[in-house]
Amino acid sequence: MTIEVLDPTHEGDSRQFNIASGLKELKGAKVGLISNGKRGTYPFFNALEELLKTKYEVGDVIRVVKKNYSAPAEEEIMTEVIKWDVVIAGIGD
């Protein structure tokens, strides 16, 4: 068995990144919740979704679960992310 150790640091030129401008308000926004699939995320995201809808009047809440809790989100998820106004990623044990 081979174990591959990954280095999480960014080796490229960080000047290429731009800071997102952010939203002025959440009302009507499309919010994506990315879960790692562990059981602790479900009650937390349930409560968060309810809060976002009732207090902040978001338009849509899209919930996705990664296939592998310890790996980056799959390409299908990352393709959808660009359609959302806000993304919240959570972990739970």
C-alpha positions as CSV (number, residue, x, y, z in Angstrom):
1,M,0.0,0.0,0.0
2,T,1.2,3.5,-0.9
3,I,0.4,6.5,1.2
4,E,0.5,9.9,-0.6
5,V,0.9,12.9,1.6
6,L,-0.5,16.1,0.2
7,D,0.8,19.6,0.8
8,P,-2.2,22.0,1.3
9,T,-0.2,25.2,0.7
10,H,-0.7,27.2,-2.5
11,E,2.5,27.3,-4.5
12,G,1.3,29.7,-7.2
13,D,1.3,33.4,-7.4
14,S,-1.4,34.6,-4.9
15,R,-1.7,38.0,-6.7
16,Q,-4.0,36.3,-9.2
17,F,-6.7,35.9,-6.6
18,N,-9.3,38.6,-6.2
19,I,-11.3,39.1,-3.0
20,A,-15.1,38.6,-3.6
21,S,-17.1,41.8,-3.3
22,G,-19.7,40.1,-1.1
23,L,-23.5,40.7,-1.0
24,K,-25.3,43.7,0.3
25,E,-28.1,41.5,1.7
26,L,-29.1,37.9,1.7
27,K,-32.8,38.5,0.8
28,G,-33.5,36.6,-2.4
29,A,-30.0,35.1,-2.7
30,K,-29.3,31.6,-3.8
31,V,-27.3,30.0,-0.9
32,G,-25.4,26.7,-1.4
33,L,-24.5,24.5,1.6
34,I,-21.8,22.0,1.0
35,S,-21.7,19.2,3.6
36,N,-18.9,16.7,4.2
37,G,-21.6,14.1,4.9
38,K,-20.8,13.5,8.5
39,R,-23.8,13.2,10.8
40,G,-23.1,16.4,12.8
41,T,-23.6,18.6,9.7
42,Y,-27.3,17.5,9.2
43,P,-28.8,19.1,12.3
44,F,-26.6,22.2,12.0
45,F,-27.5,22.7,8.3
46,N,-31.2,22.1,9.0
47,A,-31.1,24.9,11.6
48,L,-29.0,27.1,9.4
49,E,-31.4,26.6,6.4
50,E,-34.4,27.5,8.6
51,L,-32.7,30.7,9.8
52,L,-31.6,31.7,6.4
53,K,-35.2,31.3,5.1
54,T,-37.1,32.9,8.0
55,K,-34.8,35.7,9.2
56,Y,-32.8,36.5,6.1
57,E,-35.4,35.7,3.4
58,V,-33.0,33.9,1.1
59,G,-34.5,32.8,-2.2
60,D,-33.1,29.3,-2.5
61,V,-31.0,27.0,-0.3
62,I,-29.2,24.3,-2.3
63,R,-27.7,21.5,-0.2
64,V,-25.1,19.1,-1.5
65,V,-23.0,16.4,0.1
66,K,-19.5,15.5,-0.9
67,K,-18.9,11.9,-1.8
68,N,-15.7,11.8,0.3
69,Y,-15.7,13.8,3.6
70,S,-11.9,14.3,3.6
71,A,-11.5,15.2,-0.1
72,P,-12.2,18.4,-2.0
73,A,-15.7,18.8,-3.5
74,E,-16.2,17.0,-6.7
75,E,-16.1,18.7,-10.1
76,E,-20.0,18.5,-10.4
77,I,-20.3,20.5,-7.2
78,M,-17.7,23.0,-8.2
79,T,-19.5,23.5,-11.5
80,E,-22.7,24.3,-9.6
81,V,-21.0,26.7,-7.1
82,I,-20.6,29.4,-9.7
83,K,-24.4,29.6,-10.0
84,W,-24.9,30.4,-6.3
85,D,-24.6,33.8,-4.6
86,V,-23.2,32.4,-1.4
87,V,-21.5,29.2,-0.4
88,I,-21.2,27.8,3.1
89,A,-19.1,24.6,3.6
90,G,-19.4,22.7,6.8
91,I,-18.0,19.8,8.6
92,G,-19.4,17.8,11.5
93,D,-18.6,14.7,13.5
